[in-house]
Amino acid sequence: MRSARQQEIVAALCLPAGALVVSLLVFGVFVACSGANPFAAYSLMYTGGFGTWFSWQNTLQRAAPLILTALCTAIPAHLGLVIIGGEGALVLGGLGAAVTALQFSGGTPWLVQLAMALAGMVAGGVLILVAGALRHYRGVNETISSLLLTYIAIAVFNHLVEGPMRDPASLNKPSTAALSETHMLGLLPGMEVHWGLVYGLLACVVIYVLMSRTVFGFAARMAGGNARAAQLSGLPIGRLILTGCFLAGAAAGLAGMVEVAAVHGRANASLAVGYGYTGILVALLARHHPLAIIPVAILLGGIGASGGLLQRRLGLPDATVLVLQGILFVVILASESLRDRLQLMGRAAS
């Protein structure tokens, strides 16, 4: 038993690490074909993400929303669901937080911030809850429905921000009115990193405890492993799915609140920059483990932070790092398929 457990741990560590190495090699070929030196690109990516204290702070700030949006995919995965609607939940969470802050602009700062967090979590949670309900009650594929709901959420967000809720003073970039400075999230002591990073770290710890140390987590894993057996055992499958999906959306909605209250100071199109989609990659690399999400999010945050340096030093487009993320996504999917085949071959051989 111990040997099998050790093999499982080794596979969980080696497959993502191997996928990262393969992706970097393929990315190096892409950089070389673009006329740049791959080794210089690797060096600049390290420098831009982790080479200096300034780089580290930039990386940690980018990692904060990735941690929360990764949970949007990781939590339903324990239930056997593939949810990719984190971007929509983040956008609606940011909008809900902005509306709440503007409605209670004269309130006590910490109470308003709490209300913003709750509004963001409810807005994001309801969106993913709909995807879970469609799956459970109507048999609609949750991957497709969560993606389509994201398009709807972004369209609703754009309509409100560019229409009824638009601040007349926002000429070049349609936005809501600015939040009061007293309602903005501050910076961690001695750092240029906002408190959203702490929110993300706490969320990962809470979800880890919930999924590994509680009856709900055990029931969720049982339902994810074999829904039919779980149902025959008397587990409330519908309640588990709806609760898990709401928690997933709430995590992404909290990321939207953090972006509004700590970075942008208002709701505008800058919220939809792809954190929700990158969070899917973070969750896959971390194999949906809440604590493993933290270092993976920091790694991808560092890769994203290096895009500007690649553009200035090597003349590569700022979006070059997105190519690496895309390669990594494909390689991760391929490695998962390879792992499943190796497991089947091992069982057949035994």
N, C-alpha and C positions, 0 to 999 in steps of 0.2 A: 504494500500500500504506500509506504513511504517513497519507494522508488518511483511509482507511478506519479505521485504528487511532485516529486522533484523534477521528473521529466516534463510535467505540465508547466511548472514554474520556468524551467529553462526554455521551453517553447514560447512561453508568453514573453520572455525577455529577448530571445534571439530573433524571432520573426520580425518584430518591429525594428530592431536594430539592423538586421540584414536588409530590410526594405529601405531603411534610411540610407544605408551605404550604396545600395544599387541605384536609388534615386539620385544621389549625388553624382555617381558616375555618369548616368544618363544625362543629367543636367550639365555636367562638364562637357560632354559632347555637344550639347546644344549651344553652350557658351562659345566653344571653339568654332563651331559653324557660323556663329555671329561675328567672328573676327576678333574675339577677346581671349585673354589667357585664362583658362579654367582655374589654375592655381591662384592667380591673382584674385579671381572672383571668390574662391573659397576663403582666402585671407581677408578680403574686404567684408564678407558676410560675417565672419567671426568678429572683426573689429567693430562693424556697425551694430552688432547685436550684443556683444559681450566684452569688447576690448577695453572699454573705459567705464568709469562710474556713471557718466552721462548716458552711455549706451545701455548699461544695465537698467537704469531708471526708465528709459524709453521702452525697453523690452518689457519690463514689469507692467508698465502702464498699458501696453498693448495686450499683455497676457490676461489682464483682469476680465475683459468681456469674453475672451476665448474660453476661460475656465467655466464661466457660467453657461455659455451657449453649448459647450461640450456636454454639460450635464443634461441638456435638452435631448441629446441623442442617447447618452449613456443610460439614463434612468429607464426609459422604455425598453432599451435593449435587454435588460434583465427580465422583462416580461415577454421577450420574443418579438418585440415590435421594432420596426425600423422607421424612426421619425426623423425627417430632415426639414422641419419647419421652424428651426431656430431663428432664422432671419426675420420671418414674419412676427414671431413672438417678441423678438427684441424691438422691432419697430413699433409695435403696438404698446409694448411696455414703456418705451420712451415717450410716446404720445400721451399715454395715460398719466405718466409722471408729470409731464409738462402741464397738462390740463389741471391736475390737482394743485400744483404749485401756484398756478395763476389764479385759481379759484380761492385759495387760502393765502394770498400773498401777504396778508397782515398778521398771520398766525405766528405762534411760537416756533422758532426755527427747527428744533429737534422734532416737534410734533408734525410739522409740515413735511420734513424729510421722511419720517416714518409713514405718513400718509402717501407720499410719493412712492415709496418702496412697495407698499401694499397695493396701490393702484396699478403700478407696473406689473407686479406679480399676478394680480388677478387678470389683467388684460392679456398677458402672455399665456397664463394658465388656461383661460377659457378657449383661446385659439387652438391649442394642442389638445385640449379636452374634446373639442369637436371632432378632431381627427380620430381620437380614441373611441368616441361614441359611434362614429360612422363605421369603424372597424368592428366593434362588438355587436352593434344592433343591426347593421345592414350589410356587413361583410365587405365593405369597401376597403381596398388596399390602403393601409395607413401611410405608406411611402408616397403614393401618388396624391392622396388627399391632403397630406401635410404640405407638400410642395405647392399644390394649387391654392391652398389656403394662404400660403405665403404671398403668392401673387395678389390675391384679393386684399390681404392686409396692407401690402405696400401701396396698392391702388387707392384704398380708403385713406391711408396716411397722406399720400400726395394730394388727394382731393381736399382734405381738411386743411392741410398746411398751406396749400396754394390758393385756398378759397376762403371758407368761413372763418378760419382761425388765423389767417395771415396777418402779420403785423405790417401796417402800411409803410413803415419805415424800412422794411426789408425789401429793397429794390432789386438788387442783383441776384439775391438768393432767397427765395420765399421761405419764411420762418415764422414760428409763433413769436409772441412777445418774449422778451428776455426774462429769465428768472431773477428774482432778487438775490443779491450777493449773499445775504444772510441764509438763503436756502440752498446754496451750493455746497457740495461736499468738499471738505478741505483736503490738505495734503498731509501725508504721514510725517511725523516729526523728523526733521533733518533730511527729508527726501522730497524729490519732485515727482512723487507717485501718490495718487489719490487713494482715498479710503476704499474705493471699489475693489482694490486688490484684496483687502482684508475680508470684504463681503464674499468674494469668490473662494478664498481659502476656507472660511467658516462653512460655506455651503458644501464644499467637498467633504469636509469632516462630518458634517451632519448627515449627508447622504450616505457616506460610508457606514456610519453607525446604524442608520436606518436600514440599509440593505443587508448588512452582515451581522447585526446584533439584535434584531427585533423579529417578532412574529411576522410583521408585514413583509420584511425583506425575504424571509424564508418562503413565505407563501408566494411572493412575486417570482422568486427563482424557480419554484416548483411549477408555477403556471407557465413560465417561459420555457422550461425544459420539456414539459408535456402537458399541454392545456387540457387534453381529454382526461388524463389521469388526475389532474388537479381538480377538475370538475366532479369526477366520480368520488373524489375524497371529500367533497362538500365545500371546497373553497369558493368564495364569491368572486368568480373570474371577472365579472363586469365591474364590480367595485374596485378590484385591484387595477384593472386597466384604466379606469377613469381617474383613480387617485394618482397612479403613476404618471399618466399623461398630464394631469394638472400640475403636479410637482415639476415635471420637465419644462412645461411652458412657463411656469413661475420663475424658474432659474433664468431662462432667457429673457423674460420680461424684466427681471431685476437688472440684467446686463443693460437693457435699454434705459432704465432709470439711472444707472450709474453713468452712462454716456451723456445723458442730458444734464444731470446734476453735477458732474465733475469735469466734463470735457467741453461740451458745446454750449451749455447755458441756455439752450432753447431747443425745440424740436424742429429739425429741418432735414433735407435730403442727405446730409452727412451721416445720418444714422445708418443708412443702408449702404454700408461699405463692404459687406461680405463677411462680417464676423460670425454670423450664423452659419454660413457655409463652411468656413474654416473650422468652426467648432465641430463639424461632422468629422473632419479629418483628425482633429485632436482626439475625439472619442475613439475612433478606429485605432489610432496608434496606441492609445492607452488601453486598448482592449476593454473599454467601458468600465475600467476600475476608477472609482472616484478620486482616490489619492494619486494614482498614476497620471491622472489628467493634469495635475499641477505642473510637474516637470515638462510634460509634452507641450502644454500651452506656453510655457516660458520659452521652450525651444522654437516653436513656430512664431511666437511673438518676436524673438530675436531675428529670425529669418525675415519677417515682415519689416522690421525696423531697419534692415540693411539695404532695402531697395533704393533709397535715396543715394546712398554712398556708391552703389553700383552704377547708378546713372551719372553721378558727378565724376567718378574716377575712370570708369571704363566706357562711358558713353552708351551703356545699355539702357533700355527703357526701364522706368521705375517699376513697371509691371512684370519685370523678369522673374521676380520671386514668385509670382503667381504661377509661372510655368513650372517651377520646382514643386510647388504645392500640388499642381495637377499631376505631375509625374509621380509624386509620392502617393497620391490618392489611388492611381491606377496600380502601382506596384503593391500597395497594401491589399487591395482587393485580390490581386493575383496571388499574393502570399497566403491569404486566407483560403483561397481555393486549393492551393498546393497543400496546405496543412490538412484540410479535410480529406484530400485524396490519400495522403500519407497515413492518416489515421485509419481509413478504410482498408488500405493495403495491409497495415499492421494487424488489424482485427482478422482479416482474411487469412493471413499467414499463421496466426495463433489458433 
